[in-house]
Structures are given as C-alpha cells and as structure tokens.
Amino acid sequence: MLELGVIADDLTGGLMVASLLEREGVRCPLVTSTEGLADLEEEAEAVVVGRKIRLLPPADAVADARRSGSALLARGAKRIYYKYSALFMSTEQGNIGPVSETLMELTGADSVLFCPTWRGATVYLGRLFVNDRMLHESGASRDPATPMTNSNLLEVLQSQTNVGVGLLPRRVLREAKPAAEALLARAFDQGTRFFIADAVDSEDVHRIAELAMDSPLSTGADQLPIHLARHWRRGREQAVLSRLLPPAPGFQAVLSGSCSANTNRQLRAFAERHPLFKIDLLQAARDTSTLDMIVDWAVDKLKQGPVGIATTTDHDGVQRAQRALGQQGSAHLAEDLLGRVTCRLHGLGVRKFVVAGGETSGKVIDVLGIDRLRVSPFDNLGGGYCHAPGTDPIALVTKAGGAGEEDFFDAALRRMQEADAAA
C-alpha cells in the first residue's frame, strides 16, 4: 500500500524526504519522472517524485505537478505531499500557491495545511524564523533566484493565489485536536482554504501531522512527512538500517554549482587535499573551449584520486556574473556547463559523484539519464546518498548549498569508497 506520494520541487529536497522516511523504516525510492512509478517494488510504502519545478514559471510548474499528482493517485497513493523549501523560497511570481491550488483540486482536499518547519526554520504567528532571525533578516533575503524579503508567510502565499489564506496558530494547535479542527472548519466556512501552520518544535509538527492524516493533501518541508510516517506506522517493528548502498566502481568527482557561504568553505577544505578547477563564468561565456580545457585538466588527475569542478563563487562573484550575464543567464550557463562536464566525466569513467546545489544536482541526475534512485537512510551525509542500479551503476551524494560540515565532500567520497570495498 502506497501510504504517501511526495512531489518534491527539487531533487535534493526530494532525496532528503526519501532518506528521512527510510530512517523511519519506510521503503521510499525516488523517481525523476512519472514513468519511473510503473515498476515500484512491492514493499514501497512511499515514493518521491523528484522534479525541478521550484524556479519554473507558475503555469509550467502547475502542469508538471498535476502530471505527477495524477500518476501518484493512479498508482494508489493514499495521500499526496507537496514538498518545498523550509525557507519557503518563492516570491510573488513563485509557484507554491498555484501548485497547491491544482493539487487541492486534483485530490479533492477541502483545505491545505502548510508546514515549512524544519531544522532551525520555525513558524510563529505566521512569521518564518531562521534560528533567532526573521526570514527577511537572514541570508535568504540575498538569494539570487528567490530573494525572501518578507517573513510573513500569509502575505507571501496570498500574493501567489486567489485562495483565502489563514493561520493555524500555536495556541490552538496546542489544545486538543478538536479545537484545531473547529478553527479550521470556521475559517473554511468563511472562505479560507490554505492554512499556514505555526510550529516551533517537534511536538507541534506531530500535532499538525495528526490533522494532515485526515486529508488527501498536505504541504511543507522535510519534517512533516516524518511525523506522518510515525502515525501510519504506529505499532510496527522498526526495520534494520544499512549505511552502505551497493557499489559503483569507477572514478570520483565533486561538482559544485552552489554559491552558498557553506559550500565555499567546503570547497576550500576539499582543495587542500584534492585538485579543484574553479570555472570563471565570465570567461566561459566568451571562450567556447572551456569544456575541453576542463576535461584535459581532469583526465590524468582522475587516475590519482577525486577531482573537483565548480562554478561556485562568493557573493561578489555572483553579482559580477549577474551584471554581465543577467540573473537567469548566469544560472543557466553554470547549470549547462556543469551538465556537459558531467557527461564528459562519465565518459572518462567517473561513477561516483558528489554534487553541491539543488539545481546542479537535478541537472547531473538528468544528464546521466537516471530515472530511479535507491536512497540511503538519513545520517551525517544529510540525506543525499543514493544509488542508481543497473549494469553500469552510479553512486551519488547530493547536498543543498547550506548543508553539511566543512569536510562534507571527503566524508561523502569515503562513504562511496566504503561501499565499493564492502562489495
């Protein structure tokens, strides 16, 4: 029985949810297209459809999500979960509202709960906090693609939809379940269909999950699915978890398109021990030989150990690239170049990839032609360790820009090396 079908708006977020559900004992593969749903293993209780719709225009994102939702319902999913960033990365031109509208219509849900709370991101009185700062005071306000300058999620969501948006406040959530149900019912009678749910700790999210279990649709970040699983698996025996996936013999490479401060620190640590090629986007825009230059640089070094290739730069570098190439132009150039690098590296025998950045991870998985991934249970690698089976298997560890400790790249490479050695 497929208890939960997750539609994730990017690949790294989808892998995170799948890994967290695996940690709860839920078999949860990730597919990258609806075609991958055809041959799910019988023991799968959940599945994630990992898409790249976060930055799509609303009409395109809606069409994509509707296809995924329809396929999940046809596959027998009891509930649909729309997964987006814990920082609600979506401006007035964003698609969280429109996608939620179409999924509400598709599933027949009367109303929809929104619960972005997860690991430092909390919601109180409808305002999103990142640790001890409001969202607009955090680094999210400087995000190059979706600058979050408003911490009031009711206003952010209302700017994207004609559906009435209301609040499920913590004081009501902390009462018995009937109190929350009564508030939702009264607001529904007044035309409210979307509800931002306050949640500052795990107990709050567990109570939201109790409400969401009665609905065919809920939305949020990574934490709510954990508690949904704990509700439907109550009383079941916990499965034995393994930290190693099957092997993927071949060379190793790190690819980075993230420009977060954390990824910059991680790349500096990686470069102390391994060769790193830093791509200058402005030069790459002028020089068509950049790809060949990278491949020539990597071909002999791969035989000695891991190599790194990155478009990663600091905030000033991002600004320079965007002034010269435009916001979308610089992002598309970086993504396209790393995608073509991936293909060439695969041709050189790379079968173990560590990838930094949600959009970059999606591009890498796409160009490698991967349509289904087995996902490792969540642990210190942050949920991105996965394996594409077949006669020529590939292992990957992906991460969002801000995730991971300073030694993340080496830790990820070691894990995949251990899997090879254990085979």
C-alpha positions as CSV (number, residue, x, y, z in Angstrom):
1,M,0.0,0.0,0.0
2,L,1.4,3.4,-1.1
3,E,0.7,5.5,2.0
4,L,2.4,8.7,0.7
5,G,3.3,10.1,-2.7
6,V,5.6,13.1,-2.4
7,I,6.0,15.7,-5.1
8,A,9.3,17.5,-4.4
9,D,10.1,20.7,-6.2
10,D,13.8,19.9,-6.5
11,L,16.0,16.8,-6.4
12,T,18.0,17.5,-3.3
13,G,14.8,18.2,-1.3
14,G,13.2,15.0,-2.7
15,L,16.2,12.9,-1.7
16,M,16.1,14.5,1.8
17,V,12.5,13.4,2.3
18,A,13.1,9.9,1.0
19,S,16.1,9.5,3.3
20,L,14.2,10.7,6.3
21,L,11.4,8.3,5.6
22,E,13.9,5.5,5.1
23,R,15.3,6.3,8.5
24,E,11.8,5.7,9.9
25,G,11.7,2.3,8.3
26,V,9.7,3.3,5.3
27,R,10.9,2.0,2.0
28,C,10.9,5.1,-0.2
29,P,12.6,5.2,-3.6
30,L,12.9,8.3,-5.6
31,V,11.9,8.6,-9.2
32,T,12.6,11.5,-11.5
33,S,9.6,11.1,-13.8
34,T,6.2,9.6,-13.7
35,E,7.4,6.7,-15.9
36,G,9.5,5.6,-13.0
37,L,6.4,4.8,-11.0
38,A,5.5,1.9,-13.2
39,D,7.7,-0.8,-11.6
40,L,7.9,0.2,-7.9
41,E,8.9,-2.5,-5.6
42,E,6.0,-4.0,-3.7
43,E,7.4,-3.1,-0.3
44,A,7.5,0.6,-1.0
45,E,5.2,2.5,1.4
46,A,6.1,5.8,-0.1
47,V,7.7,7.3,-3.2
48,V,9.1,10.6,-4.0
49,V,8.7,12.1,-7.5
50,G,11.7,14.5,-7.6
51,R,11.2,17.3,-10.1
52,K,12.9,20.6,-11.0
53,I,9.9,22.9,-10.7
54,R,10.9,25.4,-8.0
55,L,12.1,28.0,-10.4
56,L,9.7,27.2,-13.3
57,P,7.0,29.8,-14.3
58,P,3.8,29.0,-12.4
59,A,1.9,27.6,-15.4
60,D,4.7,25.2,-16.2
61,A,5.1,24.1,-12.6
62,V,1.4,23.6,-12.3
63,A,1.3,21.4,-15.4
64,D,4.3,19.3,-14.1
65,A,2.9,18.9,-10.6
66,R,-0.5,17.9,-12.0
67,R,1.1,15.1,-14.1
68,S,3.0,13.9,-11.1
69,G,-0.1,14.0,-8.8
70,S,-2.3,12.3,-11.3
71,A,0.3,9.5,-11.7
72,L,0.6,9.1,-7.9
73,L,-3.1,8.8,-7.4
74,A,-3.4,6.3,-10.3
75,R,-0.6,4.3,-8.5
76,G,-2.8,4.2,-5.4
77,A,-1.2,6.8,-3.2
78,K,-3.5,7.4,-0.2
79,R,-2.0,10.9,0.4
80,I,-0.1,13.5,-1.6
81,Y,2.6,15.7,-0.1
82,Y,3.9,18.7,-1.9
83,K,7.5,19.3,-0.6
84,Y,9.2,22.8,-0.9
85,S,12.0,24.6,0.8
86,A,11.8,25.1,4.6
87,L,12.6,28.8,3.8
88,F,9.5,29.0,1.6
89,M,11.7,30.1,-1.3
90,S,9.1,31.6,-3.5
91,T,8.4,35.2,-4.4
92,E,5.2,36.9,-5.7
93,Q,6.0,35.3,-9.1
94,G,6.5,31.9,-7.4
95,N,4.6,28.7,-7.7
96,I,3.9,27.3,-4.2
97,G,0.4,28.8,-4.3
98,P,-0.5,27.8,-7.8
99,V,0.8,24.3,-7.4
100,S,-1.0,23.8,-4.2
101,E,-4.2,25.0,-5.8
102,T,-4.0,22.5,-8.6
103,L,-3.2,19.6,-6.2
104,M,-6.1,20.7,-4.0
105,E,-8.4,20.4,-6.9
106,L,-6.8,17.1,-8.1
107,T,-7.1,15.4,-4.7
108,G,-10.4,16.8,-3.7
109,A,-9.0,18.2,-0.5
110,D,-11.2,20.8,1.2
111,S,-8.3,22.7,2.7
112,V,-4.5,22.5,2.8
113,L,-2.0,22.8,5.6
114,F,1.4,24.5,5.0
115,C,4.1,23.4,7.4
116,P,7.7,24.6,6.4
117,T,9.1,24.0,9.9
118,W,12.4,22.1,9.8
119,R,15.8,22.3,11.4
120,G,16.1,25.9,12.5
121,A,13.2,27.1,10.4
122,T,10.2,27.7,12.6
123,V,6.9,29.5,12.2
124,Y,5.2,31.6,14.9
125,L,2.1,33.8,14.2
126,G,2.6,33.0,10.6
127,R,6.1,34.5,10.5
128,L,9.1,32.4,9.5
129,F,12.2,32.5,11.6
130,V,15.6,31.1,10.7
131,N,17.1,30.2,14.1
132,D,16.9,33.5,16.0
133,R,16.3,35.8,13.0
134,M,13.2,36.5,10.9
135,L,13.4,35.2,7.4
136,H,13.9,38.6,5.8
137,E,16.9,39.3,8.1
138,S,18.6,36.0,7.1
139,G,20.8,35.2,4.1
140,A,17.6,34.1,2.3
141,S,16.9,37.8,1.5
142,R,20.0,37.7,-0.7
143,D,19.2,34.5,-2.6
144,P,20.0,35.2,-6.3
145,A,16.9,33.4,-7.6
146,T,14.2,33.9,-4.9
147,P,15.1,36.7,-2.5
148,M,12.9,36.3,0.5
149,T,12.3,39.9,1.8
150,N,9.0,39.2,3.7
151,S,8.8,36.9,6.7
152,N,5.0,36.9,6.9
153,L,4.1,33.7,5.1
154,L,0.4,34.5,5.0
155,E,1.3,37.6,2.9
156,V,3.8,35.7,0.7
157,L,1.4,32.9,0.0
158,Q,-1.6,35.2,-0.5
159,S,0.4,37.2,-3.1
160,Q,0.5,34.0,-5.3
161,T,-3.1,32.8,-5.1
162,N,-6.7,33.9,-5.1
163,V,-7.5,31.2,-2.5
164,G,-8.1,32.6,1.0
165,V,-5.1,32.2,3.3
166,G,-5.4,31.9,7.1
167,L,-3.4,30.9,10.2
168,L,-3.5,27.8,12.4
169,P,-2.0,29.4,15.5
170,R,0.1,27.5,18.0
171,R,-2.1,28.4,20.9
172,V,-5.0,26.5,19.2
173,L,-2.7,23.7,17.9
174,R,-1.5,23.1,21.5
175,E,-5.1,22.4,22.6
176,A,-6.9,19.1,21.9
177,K,-7.3,18.1,18.2
178,P,-11.0,19.1,18.2
179,A,-10.1,22.7,18.9
180,A,-7.8,22.9,15.8
181,E,-10.5,21.1,13.7
182,A,-13.1,23.6,14.9
183,L,-10.9,26.6,14.0
184,L,-10.2,25.2,10.5
185,A,-13.9,24.5,10.0
186,R,-14.9,28.0,11.0
187,A,-12.3,29.5,8.7
188,F,-13.4,27.2,5.9
189,D,-16.9,28.5,6.2
190,Q,-15.6,32.0,5.7
191,G,-13.7,31.0,2.5
192,T,-10.3,30.2,3.8
193,R,-8.7,27.1,2.1
194,F,-4.9,27.5,2.8
195,F,-3.6,27.5,6.3
196,I,-0.1,28.4,7.4
197,A,0.6,26.3,10.5
198,D,2.6,27.6,13.4
199,A,5.2,25.1,14.6
200,V,8.3,25.7,16.7
201,D,9.1,22.2,17.8
202,S,8.7,18.5,17.0
203,E,5.5,18.2,19.2
204,D,3.8,21.0,17.1
205,V,4.7,19.2,13.9
206,H,3.4,15.9,15.3
207,R,0.0,17.6,16.0
208,I,-0.1,19.0,12.5
209,A,0.6,15.5,11.1
210,E,-2.3,14.2,13.2
211,L,-4.6,16.7,11.4
212,A,-3.0,16.1,8.0
213,M,-3.6,12.3,8.3
214,D,-7.3,13.1,7.6
215,S,-6.6,15.0,4.4
216,P,-5.5,13.7,0.9
217,L,-3.1,16.6,0.6
218,S,-0.6,18.4,2.8
219,T,2.4,20.6,2.1
220,G,5.6,21.7,3.7
221,A,9.3,21.0,4.2
222,D,11.1,17.9,5.4
223,Q,9.8,17.3,8.9
224,L,6.0,16.8,8.4
225,P,6.5,13.5,6.4
226,I,8.5,12.0,9.3
227,H,5.5,12.5,11.6
228,L,3.0,11.3,9.0
229,A,5.0,8.1,8.8
230,R,5.1,7.8,12.6
231,H,1.3,8.0,12.6
232,W,0.7,5.4,9.9
233,R,3.5,3.1,11.2
234,R,2.4,3.2,14.9
235,G,3.0,-0.2,16.4
236,R,5.1,-1.6,13.6
237,E,8.6,-3.0,14.1
238,Q,11.5,-0.8,13.1
239,A,13.5,-2.1,10.2
240,V,17.2,-2.7,10.3
241,L,19.0,0.2,8.6
242,S,22.2,0.0,6.5
243,R,24.6,2.9,5.9
244,L,26.0,1.4,2.7
245,L,24.3,1.2,-0.7
246,P,25.6,-1.1,-3.5
247,P,28.9,-0.4,-5.1
248,A,29.6,1.8,-8.2
249,P,33.1,1.0,-9.3
250,G,34.8,3.9,-11.1
251,F,36.5,7.3,-10.7
252,Q,35.3,10.0,-8.3
253,A,34.4,13.7,-8.9
254,V,32.9,16.6,-6.9
255,L,30.7,19.0,-8.9
256,S,29.5,22.3,-7.3
257,G,27.1,24.9,-8.6
258,S,26.1,26.2,-5.2
259,C,27.3,29.7,-4.2
260,S,26.4,29.5,-0.5
261,A,28.9,30.5,2.1
262,N,28.9,27.0,3.4
263,T,29.7,25.4,0.1
264,N,32.6,27.9,-0.4
265,R,34.0,26.8,2.9
266,Q,33.6,23.2,2.0
267,L,35.4,23.7,-1.4
268,R,38.3,25.4,0.3
269,A,38.7,22.4,2.6
270,F,38.4,20.0,-0.3
271,A,41.0,22.0,-2.3
272,E,43.6,21.5,0.5
273,R,43.7,17.8,-0.4
274,H,42.5,17.4,-3.9
275,P,42.7,19.2,-7.3
276,L,39.9,21.8,-7.9
277,F,39.1,23.5,-11.1
278,K,37.2,26.8,-10.5
279,I,35.2,27.9,-13.6
280,D,35.1,31.6,-14.3
281,L,31.6,32.1,-15.8
282,L,32.6,35.3,-17.5
283,Q,35.5,33.7,-19.2
284,A,33.4,30.6,-20.1
285,A,30.8,32.9,-21.7
286,R,33.5,34.2,-24.1
287,D,35.6,31.0,-24.5
288,T,33.9,28.0,-26.2
289,S,37.0,25.8,-25.4
290,T,36.3,25.9,-21.6
291,L,34.7,22.4,-21.6
292,D,37.6,20.8,-23.4
293,M,40.0,22.7,-21.1
294,I,38.3,21.2,-18.0
295,V,38.3,17.7,-19.5
296,D,42.0,17.9,-20.5
297,W,42.8,19.1,-16.9
298,A,40.8,16.2,-15.3
299,V,41.8,13.2,-17.5
300,D,45.1,12.3,-15.8
301,K,44.2,13.6,-12.3
302,L,41.2,11.2,-12.1
303,K,43.6,8.3,-12.1
304,Q,45.2,9.7,-8.9
305,G,42.0,10.3,-6.9
306,P,39.0,12.6,-6.7
307,V,38.8,15.9,-8.6
308,G,36.6,18.9,-8.1
309,I,35.0,21.2,-10.7
310,A,33.0,24.2,-9.6
311,T,31.2,27.3,-10.8
312,T,31.0,28.2,-7.1
313,T,31.9,31.8,-6.2
314,D,31.3,34.3,-3.4
315,H,28.6,36.9,-3.2
316,D,30.7,39.5,-5.1
317,G,31.4,36.9,-7.9
318,V,27.7,36.2,-8.2
319,Q,26.9,39.9,-8.5
320,R,29.6,40.3,-11.2
321,A,28.3,37.4,-13.2
322,Q,24.7,38.5,-12.9
323,R,25.5,42.1,-14.0
324,A,27.3,40.8,-17.1
325,L,25.1,37.8,-18.0
326,G,21.8,38.5,-16.2
327,Q,20.4,36.6,-13.3
328,Q,18.9,33.8,-15.4
329,G,21.7,33.9,-17.9
330,S,24.4,33.2,-15.4
331,A,22.4,30.5,-13.7
332,H,21.6,28.7,-17.0
333,L,25.3,29.0,-18.2
334,A,26.5,27.4,-14.9
335,E,24.0,24.6,-15.0
336,D,24.5,23.9,-18.7
337,L,28.3,23.8,-18.3
338,L,28.3,21.5,-15.3
339,G,25.8,19.3,-17.1
340,R,28.1,18.9,-20.1
341,V,31.1,18.4,-17.7
342,T,29.1,15.6,-16.1
343,C,28.6,13.8,-19.4
344,R,32.3,14.1,-20.3
345,L,33.4,12.8,-16.8
346,H,31.0,9.9,-17.1
347,G,32.7,9.1,-20.5
348,L,36.1,9.1,-18.7
349,G,34.8,6.5,-16.2
350,V,33.5,8.6,-13.3
351,R,30.8,6.6,-11.4
352,K,30.9,8.3,-8.0
353,F,29.6,11.9,-8.0
354,V,29.3,14.3,-5.1
355,V,27.1,17.3,-6.1
356,A,26.5,20.6,-4.3
357,G,23.4,22.6,-5.1
358,G,19.8,21.7,-5.7
359,E,19.6,22.8,-9.3
360,T,23.0,21.4,-10.1
361,S,22.0,18.0,-8.6
362,G,18.9,17.9,-10.7
363,K,21.0,18.7,-13.8
364,V,23.5,16.0,-13.1
365,I,20.9,13.3,-12.5
366,D,19.1,14.4,-15.6
367,V,22.1,14.3,-18.0
368,L,23.1,10.9,-16.6
369,G,19.7,9.6,-17.6
370,I,18.8,8.4,-14.1
371,D,15.1,7.7,-13.6
372,R,15.1,5.9,-10.3
373,L,17.3,6.0,-7.2
374,R,17.6,3.8,-4.1
375,V,18.1,6.2,-1.2
376,S,20.1,5.6,2.0
377,P,18.6,6.3,5.4
378,F,19.3,9.8,6.7
379,D,22.6,10.2,8.6
380,N,25.6,12.6,8.8
381,L,25.6,13.0,5.0
382,G,22.3,14.8,5.2
383,G,20.2,12.6,3.1
384,G,21.7,12.8,-0.3
385,Y,23.4,9.4,-0.6
386,C,21.8,7.4,-3.3
387,H,22.4,4.8,-5.9
388,A,21.2,4.2,-9.5
389,P,21.2,0.4,-10.1
390,G,21.8,-1.3,-13.4
391,T,24.6,-3.0,-15.4
392,D,26.6,0.2,-15.1
393,P,25.7,1.6,-11.7
394,I,26.3,5.1,-10.4
395,A,26.6,6.4,-6.8
396,L,25.8,9.9,-5.8
397,V,25.8,12.1,-2.8
398,T,23.9,15.4,-3.3
399,K,23.5,18.3,-1.0
400,A,21.7,21.6,-0.8
401,G,24.0,24.6,-0.7
402,G,23.9,25.3,3.0
403,A,24.0,21.7,4.2
404,G,26.9,19.7,5.6
405,E,30.0,20.1,7.7
406,E,33.3,21.5,6.4
407,D,34.6,18.1,5.5
408,F,31.4,17.1,3.7
409,F,33.0,16.3,0.3
410,D,35.6,14.0,1.7
411,A,33.1,12.3,4.0
412,A,30.8,11.7,1.1
413,L,33.6,10.2,-1.1
414,R,34.7,8.0,1.8
415,R,31.2,6.5,2.1
416,M,31.0,5.6,-1.5
417,Q,34.5,4.1,-1.3
418,E,33.4,2.0,1.7
419,A,30.5,0.7,-0.4
420,D,32.9,-0.4,-3.1
421,A,35.2,-2.1,-0.6
422,A,32.4,-3.9,1.1
423,A,31.1,-5.5,-2.1
